[in-house]
Amino acid sequence: MEANAIAKYIRISPLKVNYICAEIRGMQVDQALSILSFTPKRGAKALEKVLKSAVANAENNLNLDREKLYVKEAYANDGPTMKRFRPKAKGMAYPILKRSSHIGVVVAERE
């Protein structure tokens, strides 16, 4: 049995969040939450909220034991990109890509 949670359209680059996802993959849930709470990156706060939501889904909807839960998957996929332009030399336009991401966490019970 596994429970998941997804946060969509988070205004942070998925590359920045994937570094943090790699740190918590395969960890016990409580250990992952403590690491995320002390990580000084901005994406850690969003990932922490998604992980707490996945744990709540596992406990309330599937009646899984919190002590046996671990992070089976943690990922940050590309969301829509806002395209903005800045002026550059010789009348050229320079694109600025404001990326967003869909952050997902899957927790499962370890046997």
C-alpha positions in Angstrom: 0.0 0.0 0.0 1.3 3.4 -0.9 -0.1 7.0 -0.5 0.9 10.0 -2.5 0.6 13.8 -2.6 1.3 16.3 -5.4 1.7 20.1 -5.2 1.2 21.6 -8.6 2.4 24.9 -10.1 5.0 25.7 -7.4 7.0 28.7 -8.5 10.5 27.3 -8.2 12.7 25.6 -10.7 12.4 21.7 -10.7 16.2 21.4 -10.8 16.5 23.2 -7.4 13.9 20.9 -5.8 15.3 17.7 -7.3 18.5 18.1 -5.4 16.5 18.0 -2.1 14.3 15.2 -3.4 17.4 13.0 -3.9 18.4 13.5 -0.2 15.2 12.1 1.2 14.5 9.3 -1.2 14.3 5.9 0.6 14.4 7.5 4.1 12.2 6.9 7.1 9.4 9.6 7.1 10.3 11.2 10.5 14.0 11.3 9.6 13.2 12.9 6.2 10.9 15.5 7.9 13.7 16.5 10.3 16.2 16.8 7.5 13.8 19.0 5.5 13.0 21.3 8.5 16.7 22.1 8.9 17.6 22.4 5.2 18.0 26.1 4.4 16.8 25.9 0.8 13.5 27.4 -0.4 12.4 24.2 -2.1 12.7 22.3 1.2 9.7 24.1 2.7 7.4 23.1 -0.3 8.7 19.5 -0.2 8.1 19.3 3.5 4.5 20.4 3.1 4.0 17.7 0.3 5.6 15.0 2.5 3.4 15.9 5.5 0.3 15.7 3.2 1.4 12.3 1.9 1.9 11.0 5.4 -1.6 12.3 6.4 -3.1 10.6 3.4 -1.4 7.3 4.4 -2.6 7.5 8.0 -6.2 8.8 7.5 -7.2 7.2 4.2 -5.3 3.9 4.2 -4.8 3.3 7.9 -1.0 2.8 7.6 1.3 2.8 10.5 3.5 6.0 10.6 6.4 4.2 12.2 6.8 1.9 9.2 6.4 4.6 6.5 9.3 5.5 4.2 9.7 7.8 1.2 9.4 5.6 -1.8 9.5 8.3 -4.4 10.2 12.1 -4.4 10.2 14.0 -7.6 9.9 17.5 -9.1 8.6 17.6 -12.7 8.4 20.6 -15.0 5.4 22.8 -14.8 4.4 25.5 -17.2 7.1 28.1 -17.8 6.3 31.9 -17.8 8.2 33.6 -20.6 9.3 37.2 -20.0 11.6 39.4 -22.0 14.2 42.1 -21.1 15.8 44.5 -23.5 19.4 43.9 -24.5 22.0 45.6 -26.7 21.2 46.6 -30.3 17.4 46.5 -29.8 17.4 42.7 -29.1 15.1 41.0 -26.7 16.5 38.6 -24.1 14.2 35.8 -22.8 13.8 35.2 -19.1 12.2 31.8 -18.3 10.3 31.7 -15.0 10.0 28.0 -14.3 7.5 26.2 -12.1 7.3 22.6 -10.9 5.0 19.9 -9.9 6.3 18.3 -6.7 5.2 14.8 -5.8 5.9 12.4 -2.9 5.0 8.7 -2.6 5.2 7.0 0.8 4.8 3.3 1.4 4.9 0.9 4.3 8.1 -1.1 4.9 7.6 -4.7 5.7 
